[in-house]
Amino acid sequence: MNGLSDVRLLLRSQELQVFDAQGRRLRTAPDGLGFWGLMWHRLTTRRALLDLDADQLRDIGLSPGEAREEGAKPFWRE
């Protein structure tokens, strides 16, 4: 691999992980997803959030408003 490919791989792997200010991982997509796999993952999980009831949302620590907000995001937005 050339240097450009290494940079692309690093940037793609960073898209799959989100950390808070203390460096704790907040959410992840499954390992090994490419760009389109990540987009599909976002699309399906955001749709699934919209189908959860209040008890299920409470179990995962989200309010109905937070779930609606996340579920309404386009799949290409992080």
Gaussian input, Z-matrix of N, CA and C with variables (Angstrom, degrees):
# hf/3-21g

backbone

0 1
 N
 C     1     B1
 C     2     B2     1     A1
 N     3     B3     2     A2     1     D1
 C     4     B4     3     A3     2     D2
 C     5     B5     4     A4     3     D3
 N     6     B6     5     A5     4     D4
 C     7     B7     6     A6     5     D5
 C     8     B8     7     A7     6     D6
 N     9     B9     8     A8     7     D7
 C    10    B10     9     A9     8     D8
 C    11    B11    10    A10     9     D9
 N    12    B12    11    A11    10    D10
 C    13    B13    12    A12    11    D11
 C    14    B14    13    A13    12    D12
 N    15    B15    14    A14    13    D13
 C    16    B16    15    A15    14    D14
 C    17    B17    16    A16    15    D15
 N    18    B18    17    A17    16    D16
 C    19    B19    18    A18    17    D17
 C    20    B20    19    A19    18    D18
 N    21    B21    20    A20    19    D19
 C    22    B22    21    A21    20    D20
 C    23    B23    22    A22    21    D21
 N    24    B24    23    A23    22    D22
 C    25    B25    24    A24    23    D23
 C    26    B26    25    A25    24    D24
 N    27    B27    26    A26    25    D25
 C    28    B28    27    A27    26    D26
 C    29    B29    28    A28    27    D27
 N    30    B30    29    A29    28    D28
 C    31    B31    30    A30    29    D29
 C    32    B32    31    A31    30    D30
 N    33    B33    32    A32    31    D31
 C    34    B34    33    A33    32    D32
 C    35    B35    34    A34    33    D33
 N    36    B36    35    A35    34    D34
 C    37    B37    36    A36    35    D35
 C    38    B38    37    A37    36    D36
 N    39    B39    38    A38    37    D37
 C    40    B40    39    A39    38    D38
 C    41    B41    40    A40    39    D39
 N    42    B42    41    A41    40    D40
 C    43    B43    42    A42    41    D41
 C    44    B44    43    A43    42    D42
 N    45    B45    44    A44    43    D43
 C    46    B46    45    A45    44    D44
 C    47    B47    46    A46    45    D45
 N    48    B48    47    A47    46    D46
 C    49    B49    48    A48    47    D47
 C    50    B50    49    A49    48    D48
 N    51    B51    50    A50    49    D49
 C    52    B52    51    A51    50    D50
 C    53    B53    52    A52    51    D51
 N    54    B54    53    A53    52    D52
 C    55    B55    54    A54    53    D53
 C    56    B56    55    A55    54    D54
 N    57    B57    56    A56    55    D55
 C    58    B58    57    A57    56    D56
 C    59    B59    58    A58    57    D57
 N    60    B60    59    A59    58    D58
 C    61    B61    60    A60    59    D59
 C    62    B62    61    A61    60    D60
 N    63    B63    62    A62    61    D61
 C    64    B64    63    A63    62    D62
 C    65    B65    64    A64    63    D63
 N    66    B66    65    A65    64    D64
 C    67    B67    66    A66    65    D65
 C    68    B68    67    A67    66    D66
 N    69    B69    68    A68    67    D67
 C    70    B70    69    A69    68    D68
 C    71    B71    70    A70    69    D69
 N    72    B72    71    A71    70    D70
 C    73    B73    72    A72    71    D71
 C    74    B74    73    A73    72    D72
 N    75    B75    74    A74    73    D73
 C    76    B76    75    A75    74    D74
 C    77    B77    76    A76    75    D75
 N    78    B78    77    A77    76    D76
 C    79    B79    78    A78    77    D77
 C    80    B80    79    A79    78    D78
 N    81    B81    80    A80    79    D79
 C    82    B82    81    A81    80    D80
 C    83    B83    82    A82    81    D81
 N    84    B84    83    A83    82    D82
 C    85    B85    84    A84    83    D83
 C    86    B86    85    A85    84    D84
 N    87    B87    86    A86    85    D85
 C    88    B88    87    A87    86    D86
 C    89    B89    88    A88    87    D87
 N    90    B90    89    A89    88    D88
 C    91    B91    90    A90    89    D89
 C    92    B92    91    A91    90    D90
 N    93    B93    92    A92    91    D91
 C    94    B94    93    A93    92    D92
 C    95    B95    94    A94    93    D93
 N    96    B96    95    A95    94    D94
 C    97    B97    96    A96    95    D95
 C    98    B98    97    A97    96    D96
 N    99    B99    98    A98    97    D97
 C   100   B100    99    A99    98    D98
 C   101   B101   100   A100    99    D99
 N   102   B102   101   A101   100   D100
 C   103   B103   102   A102   101   D101
 C   104   B104   103   A103   102   D102
 N   105   B105   104   A104   103   D103
 C   106   B106   105   A105   104   D104
 C   107   B107   106   A106   105   D105
 N   108   B108   107   A107   106   D106
 C   109   B109   108   A108   107   D107
 C   110   B110   109   A109   108   D108
 N   111   B111   110   A110   109   D109
 C   112   B112   111   A111   110   D110
 C   113   B113   112   A112   111   D111
 N   114   B114   113   A113   112   D112
 C   115   B115   114   A114   113   D113
 C   116   B116   115   A115   114   D114
 N   117   B117   116   A116   115   D115
 C   118   B118   117   A117   116   D116
 C   119   B119   118   A118   117   D117
 N   120   B120   119   A119   118   D118
 C   121   B121   120   A120   119   D119
 C   122   B122   121   A121   120   D120
 N   123   B123   122   A122   121   D121
 C   124   B124   123   A123   122   D122
 C   125   B125   124   A124   123   D123
 N   126   B126   125   A125   124   D124
 C   127   B127   126   A126   125   D125
 C   128   B128   127   A127   126   D126
 N   129   B129   128   A128   127   D127
 C   130   B130   129   A129   128   D128
 C   131   B131   130   A130   129   D129
 N   132   B132   131   A131   130   D130
 C   133   B133   132   A132   131   D131
 C   134   B134   133   A133   132   D132
 N   135   B135   134   A134   133   D133
 C   136   B136   135   A135   134   D134
 C   137   B137   136   A136   135   D135
 N   138   B138   137   A137   136   D136
 C   139   B139   138   A138   137   D137
 C   140   B140   139   A139   138   D138
 N   141   B141   140   A140   139   D139
 C   142   B142   141   A141   140   D140
 C   143   B143   142   A142   141   D141
 N   144   B144   143   A143   142   D142
 C   145   B145   144   A144   143   D143
 C   146   B146   145   A145   144   D144
 N   147   B147   146   A146   145   D145
 C   148   B148   147   A147   146   D146
 C   149   B149   148   A148   147   D147
 N   150   B150   149   A149   148   D148
 C   151   B151   150   A150   149   D149
 C   152   B152   151   A151   150   D150
 N   153   B153   152   A152   151   D151
 C   154   B154   153   A153   152   D152
 C   155   B155   154   A154   153   D153
 N   156   B156   155   A155   154   D154
 C   157   B157   156   A156   155   D155
 C   158   B158   157   A157   156   D156
 N   159   B159   158   A158   157   D157
 C   160   B160   159   A159   158   D158
 C   161   B161   160   A160   159   D159
 N   162   B162   161   A161   160   D160
 C   163   B163   162   A162   161   D161
 C   164   B164   163   A163   162   D162
 N   165   B165   164   A164   163   D163
 C   166   B166   165   A165   164   D164
 C   167   B167   166   A166   165   D165
 N   168   B168   167   A167   166   D166
 C   169   B169   168   A168   167   D167
 C   170   B170   169   A169   168   D168
 N   171   B171   170   A170   169   D169
 C   172   B172   171   A171   170   D170
 C   173   B173   172   A172   171   D171
 N   174   B174   173   A173   172   D172
 C   175   B175   174   A174   173   D173
 C   176   B176   175   A175   174   D174
 N   177   B177   176   A176   175   D175
 C   178   B178   177   A177   176   D176
 C   179   B179   178   A178   177   D177
 N   180   B180   179   A179   178   D178
 C   181   B181   180   A180   179   D179
 C   182   B182   181   A181   180   D180
 N   183   B183   182   A182   181   D181
 C   184   B184   183   A183   182   D182
 C   185   B185   184   A184   183   D183
 N   186   B186   185   A185   184   D184
 C   187   B187   186   A186   185   D185
 C   188   B188   187   A187   186   D186
 N   189   B189   188   A188   187   D187
 C   190   B190   189   A189   188   D188
 C   191   B191   190   A190   189   D189
 N   192   B192   191   A191   190   D190
 C   193   B193   192   A192   191   D191
 C   194   B194   193   A193   192   D192
 N   195   B195   194   A194   193   D193
 C   196   B196   195   A195   194   D194
 C   197   B197   196   A196   195   D195
 N   198   B198   197   A197   196   D196
 C   199   B199   198   A198   197   D197
 C   200   B200   199   A199   198   D198
 N   201   B201   200   A200   199   D199
 C   202   B202   201   A201   200   D200
 C   203   B203   202   A202   201   D201
 N   204   B204   203   A203   202   D202
 C   205   B205   204   A204   203   D203
 C   206   B206   205   A205   204   D204
 N   207   B207   206   A206   205   D205
 C   208   B208   207   A207   206   D206
 C   209   B209   208   A208   207   D207
 N   210   B210   209   A209   208   D208
 C   211   B211   210   A210   209   D209
 C   212   B212   211   A211   210   D210
 N   213   B213   212   A212   211   D211
 C   214   B214   213   A213   212   D212
 C   215   B215   214   A214   213   D213
 N   216   B216   215   A215   214   D214
 C   217   B217   216   A216   215   D215
 C   218   B218   217   A217   216   D216
 N   219   B219   218   A218   217   D217
 C   220   B220   219   A219   218   D218
 C   221   B221   220   A220   219   D219
 N   222   B222   221   A221   220   D220
 C   223   B223   222   A222   221   D221
 C   224   B224   223   A223   222   D222
 N   225   B225   224   A224   223   D223
 C   226   B226   225   A225   224   D224
 C   227   B227   226   A226   225   D225
 N   228   B228   227   A227   226   D226
 C   229   B229   228   A228   227   D227
 C   230   B230   229   A229   228   D228
 N   231   B231   230   A230   229   D229
 C   232   B232   231   A231   230   D230
 C   233   B233   232   A232   231   D231

   B1=1.4592
   B2=1.5199
   B3=1.2973
   B4=1.4586
   B5=1.5283
   B6=1.3080
   B7=1.4630
   B8=1.5059
   B9=1.3376
   B10=1.4484
   B11=1.5289
   B12=1.3239
   B13=1.4637
   B14=1.5200
   B15=1.3230
   B16=1.4590
   B17=1.5212
   B18=1.3351
   B19=1.4620
   B20=1.5192
   B21=1.3218
   B22=1.4612
   B23=1.5235
   B24=1.3222
   B25=1.4591
   B26=1.5195
   B27=1.3162
   B28=1.4626
   B29=1.5244
   B30=1.3368
   B31=1.4604
   B32=1.5185
   B33=1.3163
   B34=1.4660
   B35=1.5248
   B36=1.3215
   B37=1.4624
   B38=1.5247
   B39=1.3249
   B40=1.4624
   B41=1.5257
   B42=1.3335
   B43=1.4539
   B44=1.5227
   B45=1.3076
   B46=1.4533
   B47=1.5204
   B48=1.3319
   B49=1.4538
   B50=1.5211
   B51=1.3231
   B52=1.4572
   B53=1.5205
   B54=1.3299
   B55=1.4603
   B56=1.5182
   B57=1.3353
   B58=1.4579
   B59=1.5331
   B60=1.3249
   B61=1.4670
   B62=1.5320
   B63=1.3333
   B64=1.4630
   B65=1.5219
   B66=1.3172
   B67=1.4531
   B68=1.5203
   B69=1.3323
   B70=1.4639
   B71=1.5292
   B72=1.3249
   B73=1.4531
   B74=1.5240
   B75=1.3288
   B76=1.4516
   B77=1.5221
   B78=1.2942
   B79=1.4584
   B80=1.5130
   B81=1.2929
   B82=1.4592
   B83=1.5094
   B84=1.2812
   B85=1.4576
   B86=1.5245
   B87=1.3070
   B88=1.4665
   B89=1.5251
   B90=1.3151
   B91=1.4617
   B92=1.5189
   B93=1.3122
   B94=1.4540
   B95=1.5146
   B96=1.3211
   B97=1.4519
   B98=1.5210
   B99=1.2913
   B100=1.4545
   B101=1.5203
   B102=1.3040
   B103=1.4593
   B104=1.5289
   B105=1.3447
   B106=1.4556
   B107=1.5274
   B108=1.3157
   B109=1.4615
   B110=1.5135
   B111=1.3250
   B112=1.4641
   B113=1.5242
   B114=1.3346
   B115=1.4634
   B116=1.5392
   B117=1.3403
   B118=1.4640
   B119=1.5312
   B120=1.3267
   B121=1.4637
   B122=1.5240
   B123=1.3255
   B124=1.4680
   B125=1.5227
   B126=1.3253
   B127=1.4552
   B128=1.5284
   B129=1.3012
   B130=1.4670
   B131=1.5246
   B132=1.3266
   B133=1.4663
   B134=1.5219
   B135=1.3143
   B136=1.4680
   B137=1.5179
   B138=1.3161
   B139=1.4709
   B140=1.5287
   B141=1.3228
   B142=1.4639
   B143=1.5267
   B144=1.3214
   B145=1.4712
   B146=1.5203
   B147=1.3232
   B148=1.4608
   B149=1.5280
   B150=1.3311
   B151=1.4624
   B152=1.5265
   B153=1.3326
   B154=1.4663
   B155=1.5252
   B156=1.3289
   B157=1.4655
   B158=1.5337
   B159=1.3289
   B160=1.4721
   B161=1.5311
   B162=1.3341
   B163=1.4733
   B164=1.5261
   B165=1.3207
   B166=1.4618
   B167=1.5290
   B168=1.3163
   B169=1.4719
   B170=1.5247
   B171=1.3183
   B172=1.4619
   B173=1.5308
   B174=1.3369
   B175=1.4647
   B176=1.5215
   B177=1.3289
   B178=1.4735
   B179=1.5220
   B180=1.3278
   B181=1.4583
   B182=1.5147
   B183=1.3145
   B184=1.4610
   B185=1.5171
   B186=1.3119
   B187=1.4603
   B188=1.5318
   B189=1.3225
   B190=1.4663
   B191=1.5343
   B192=1.3242
   B193=1.4650
   B194=1.5229
   B195=1.3314
   B196=1.4681
   B197=1.5212
   B198=1.3288
   B199=1.4692
   B200=1.5225
   B201=1.3329
   B202=1.4711
   B203=1.5182
   B204=1.3357
   B205=1.4625
   B206=1.5311
   B207=1.3271
   B208=1.4723
   B209=1.5220
   B210=1.3171
   B211=1.4599
   B212=1.5158
   B213=1.3281
   B214=1.4643
   B215=1.5284
   B216=1.3203
   B217=1.4668
   B218=1.5231
   B219=1.3185
   B220=1.4664
   B221=1.5292
   B222=1.3108
   B223=1.4707
   B224=1.5193
   B225=1.3089
   B226=1.4623
   B227=1.5192
   B228=1.3341
   B229=1.4661
   B230=1.5097
   B231=1.3081
   B232=1.4574
   B233=1.4956
   A1=110.15
   A2=114.13
   A3=117.24
   A4=109.58
   A5=116.87
   A6=121.16
   A7=113.57
   A8=117.51
   A9=120.89
   A10=110.85
   A11=117.15
   A12=120.57
   A13=110.86
   A14=117.15
   A15=120.33
   A16=111.40
   A17=116.70
   A18=121.01
   A19=109.79
   A20=117.83
   A21=120.75
   A22=111.30
   A23=116.78
   A24=119.95
   A25=111.31
   A26=116.75
   A27=120.47
   A28=110.75
   A29=116.79
   A30=119.46
   A31=111.68
   A32=117.93
   A33=121.14
   A34=110.66
   A35=117.48
   A36=119.39
   A37=110.76
   A38=117.82
   A39=120.26
   A40=111.34
   A41=117.60
   A42=120.39
   A43=111.68
   A44=116.72
   A45=121.11
   A46=112.74
   A47=117.46
   A48=120.32
   A49=109.87
   A50=116.28
   A51=121.79
   A52=107.28
   A53=116.66
   A54=122.21
   A55=109.63
   A56=116.07
   A57=119.74
   A58=109.12
   A59=116.92
   A60=121.60
   A61=112.71
   A62=117.55
   A63=121.09
   A64=112.68
   A65=116.97
   A66=120.06
   A67=114.54
   A68=117.63
   A69=120.82
   A70=109.23
   A71=115.89
   A72=120.85
   A73=109.30
   A74=116.83
   A75=121.31
   A76=112.15
   A77=116.85
   A78=120.71
   A79=108.31
   A80=115.41
   A81=119.84
   A82=109.82
   A83=114.89
   A84=121.36
   A85=105.97
   A86=117.84
   A87=119.43
   A88=111.55
   A89=116.30
   A90=120.42
   A91=110.73
   A92=115.69
   A93=121.36
   A94=115.46
   A95=118.21
   A96=119.59
   A97=110.21
   A98=116.15
   A99=120.87
   A100=108.85
   A101=115.43
   A102=120.39
   A103=111.37
   A104=117.56
   A105=120.42
   A106=111.82
   A107=116.76
   A108=119.93
   A109=111.38
   A110=115.83
   A111=120.80
   A112=110.82
   A113=116.27
   A114=119.89
   A115=110.34
   A116=117.67
   A117=121.87
   A118=110.60
   A119=116.15
   A120=121.00
   A121=110.56
   A122=116.47
   A123=120.14
   A124=110.89
   A125=116.72
   A126=121.40
   A127=111.24
   A128=117.15
   A129=120.36
   A130=112.46
   A131=117.76
   A132=118.68
   A133=111.66
   A134=117.27
   A135=119.36
   A136=110.96
   A137=117.26
   A138=120.07
   A139=110.40
   A140=116.38
   A141=120.62
   A142=110.79
   A143=117.79
   A144=120.96
   A145=111.21
   A146=116.23
   A147=120.26
   A148=112.36
   A149=117.17
   A150=121.44
   A151=113.71
   A152=117.91
   A153=120.54
   A154=110.87
   A155=115.95
   A156=119.36
   A157=109.49
   A158=116.22
   A159=121.71
   A160=112.21
   A161=117.92
   A162=120.66
   A163=111.38
   A164=116.55
   A165=120.17
   A166=111.08
   A167=116.98
   A168=120.17
   A169=110.62
   A170=117.18
   A171=120.45
   A172=110.09
   A173=117.34
   A174=121.32
   A175=112.80
   A176=116.57
   A177=119.03
   A178=112.38
   A179=116.67
   A180=121.02
   A181=114.90
   A182=117.57
   A183=121.06
   A184=110.62
   A185=115.74
   A186=120.27
   A187=107.57
   A188=117.32
   A189=119.16
   A190=112.61
   A191=116.76
   A192=120.18
   A193=112.55
   A194=116.30
   A195=120.14
   A196=110.88
   A197=116.54
   A198=120.48
   A199=110.54
   A200=117.18
   A201=120.43
   A202=110.92
   A203=116.10
   A204=120.71
   A205=111.08
   A206=116.76
   A207=120.74
   A208=110.71
   A209=117.09
   A210=120.63
   A211=113.57
   A212=116.99
   A213=120.97
   A214=112.93
   A215=117.66
   A216=120.35
   A217=110.24
   A218=117.39
   A219=119.21
   A220=110.13
   A221=117.32
   A222=120.71
   A223=112.95
   A224=118.69
   A225=120.04
   A226=112.79
   A227=117.83
   A228=121.04
   A229=110.93
   A230=116.16
   A231=121.05
   A232=112.04
   D1=144.39
   D2=175.38
   D3=-89.47
   D4=174.07
   D5=-176.38
   D6=-61.88
   D7=-34.98
   D8=-179.49
   D9=-64.28
   D10=-41.43
   D11=178.35
   D12=-63.41
   D13=-40.16
   D14=178.76
   D15=-61.45
   D16=-40.90
   D17=178.98
   D18=-64.83
   D19=-43.44
   D20=179.05
   D21=-61.22
   D22=-42.81
   D23=178.36
   D24=-62.36
   D25=-41.57
   D26=178.76
   D27=-63.23
   D28=-44.98
   D29=-179.92
   D30=-65.40
   D31=-39.71
   D32=177.81
   D33=-63.49
   D34=-41.39
   D35=-179.51
   D36=-66.62
   D37=-31.62
   D38=177.71
   D39=-69.87
   D40=-28.71
   D41=176.89
   D42=-65.97
   D43=-25.95
   D44=-176.31
   D45=-83.10
   D46=-9.36
   D47=-176.54
   D48=-129.69
   D49=136.57
   D50=177.77
   D51=-126.09
   D52=131.97
   D53=-177.82
   D54=-121.03
   D55=151.51
   D56=175.34
   D57=-87.32
   D58=-173.99
   D59=-175.43
   D60=-63.53
   D61=-26.46
   D62=179.49
   D63=-88.67
   D64=2.89
   D65=178.36
   D66=85.93
   D67=9.99
   D68=178.99
   D69=-84.41
   D70=139.95
   D71=178.73
   D72=-71.03
   D73=127.52
   D74=-179.54
   D75=-92.68
   D76=-43.92
   D77=-179.65
   D78=-155.98
   D79=155.51
   D80=178.57
   D81=-142.52
   D82=155.46
   D83=168.82
   D84=-98.37
   D85=161.46
   D86=178.17
   D87=-56.68
   D88=145.32
   D89=179.34
   D90=-63.75
   D91=148.74
   D92=173.33
   D93=87.17
   D94=4.08
   D95=178.90
   D96=-76.19
   D97=138.63
   D98=171.14
   D99=-84.39
   D100=-171.46
   D101=-177.95
   D102=-59.21
   D103=-51.28
   D104=-177.72
   D105=-69.44
   D106=-31.23
   D107=174.91
   D108=-63.72
   D109=-40.49
   D110=177.13
   D111=-64.02
   D112=-42.76
   D113=179.18
   D114=-62.36
   D115=-42.87
   D116=178.59
   D117=-64.03
   D118=-41.18
   D119=178.48
   D120=-60.19
   D121=-46.31
   D122=178.93
   D123=-61.26
   D124=-45.52
   D125=-178.41
   D126=-59.62
   D127=-49.68
   D128=-175.97
   D129=-70.73
   D130=-38.99
   D131=-179.77
   D132=-71.50
   D133=-34.26
   D134=177.74
   D135=-69.18
   D136=-37.44
   D137=175.26
   D138=-64.64
   D139=-40.33
   D140=-179.46
   D141=-63.68
   D142=-36.38
   D143=177.96
   D144=-58.62
   D145=-37.77
   D146=-177.82
   D147=-69.28
   D148=-18.78
   D149=-179.06
   D150=-92.77
   D151=-6.21
   D152=-177.84
   D153=-79.10
   D154=144.45
   D155=176.28
   D156=-87.49
   D157=176.38
   D158=-174.76
   D159=-60.09
   D160=-39.77
   D161=179.33
   D162=-64.61
   D163=-43.04
   D164=179.22
   D165=-65.85
   D166=-39.43
   D167=177.54
   D168=-64.57
   D169=-40.61
   D170=178.02
   D171=-62.00
   D172=-38.15
   D173=178.17
   D174=-60.21
   D175=-33.95
   D176=-179.46
   D177=-98.13
   D178=3.40
   D179=173.14
   D180=82.78
   D181=28.03
   D182=177.77
   D183=-120.06
   D184=146.96
   D185=172.25
   D186=-87.05
   D187=161.05
   D188=176.70
   D189=-57.81
   D190=-36.15
   D191=177.86
   D192=-65.35
   D193=-42.50
   D194=177.73
   D195=-63.92
   D196=-39.61
   D197=179.48
   D198=-65.96
   D199=-42.19
   D200=177.48
   D201=-62.45
   D202=-42.42
   D203=-179.91
   D204=-62.53
   D205=-46.69
   D206=179.48
   D207=-68.55
   D208=-41.38
   D209=-178.97
   D210=-67.15
   D211=-25.74
   D212=-179.44
   D213=-83.48
   D214=-11.18
   D215=-179.86
   D216=-66.26
   D217=141.74
   D218=173.04
   D219=-66.70
   D220=150.45
   D221=-174.99
   D222=-64.19
   D223=-20.98
   D224=-178.47
   D225=-83.57
   D226=-7.91
   D227=176.56
   D228=-94.60
   D229=141.72
   D230=179.57
   D231=-78.57

